[in-house]
Amino acid sequence: MTNPLLLSAELPAFSAIKPEHVQPAIEQLLQHNRDQIHAVLASENELTWDALVMPLEKLDDQLSHCLLYTSPSPRDRTRSR
């Protein structure tokens, strides 16, 4: 089964997201990011903005996209107090 948090749509299929999707999605994205960071650093390319920072920005965007839709809203955080 496909994890809706890992699909590359502008907005996730909110009705398909279940609590059990969150941890596997975050773990998969973190492992993917670690692998990509190791690959970038191990490459023999000169560490320029395009070769280092741009790939890191893309990885950050993917993780942020997932976290955005799994984090409690500020309103939810104030309700729990």
C-alpha positions in Angstrom: 0.0 0.0 0.0 1.3 3.5 -0.9 1.8 5.9 1.9 -0.1 9.1 1.0 2.4 11.2 2.8 5.1 10.1 0.4 3.3 11.0 -2.8 4.6 14.0 -4.6 1.3 15.9 -5.0 1.0 19.6 -4.2 -1.5 18.6 -1.5 -1.7 15.1 0.1 -4.9 13.1 -0.1 -6.0 14.1 3.4 -8.8 11.6 3.6 -6.3 8.8 3.0 -3.8 9.8 5.7 -3.9 7.6 8.8 -1.9 8.0 12.0 0.0 4.8 11.1 1.4 6.5 8.0 3.3 9.2 9.9 6.2 7.3 11.4 7.0 5.1 8.4 6.9 8.2 6.1 9.2 10.3 8.4 11.6 7.3 8.8 11.7 6.7 5.1 12.3 10.3 4.2 15.1 10.7 6.9 16.9 7.6 5.6 16.5 8.8 2.0 17.9 12.2 3.0 20.9 10.6 4.8 21.6 8.5 1.8 21.5 11.5 -0.5 23.7 13.6 1.8 26.3 10.8 1.8 26.1 10.6 -2.0 26.6 14.3 -2.4 29.5 14.5 0.0 31.1 11.4 -1.5 30.9 12.7 -5.1 34.0 14.1 -6.6 32.1 17.2 -7.8 33.2 20.5 -6.5 31.0 21.6 -3.6 29.3 24.6 -5.2 25.9 26.1 -4.5 24.3 24.0 -7.2 26.1 20.8 -6.3 25.6 21.0 -2.5 23.0 23.5 -1.4 20.4 22.9 -4.1 20.2 19.1 -3.5 20.0 19.8 0.3 17.2 22.3 -0.3 15.2 19.7 -2.3 15.6 17.1 0.5 14.5 19.7 3.1 11.5 20.6 1.0 10.4 16.9 0.8 10.7 16.4 4.5 9.0 19.7 5.3 6.1 18.9 3.1 5.5 15.7 5.0 6.0 17.3 8.4 3.6 20.1 7.5 0.7 17.8 7.1 1.5 15.6 10.2 2.2 18.3 12.8 -0.5 19.5 15.1 -1.8 23.0 14.3 -1.1 25.8 16.8 -4.8 25.7 17.7 -4.5 22.0 18.6 -1.5 22.7 20.8 -3.3 25.3 22.8 -6.3 23.0 23.3 -4.2 20.4 25.1 -3.1 22.9 27.8 
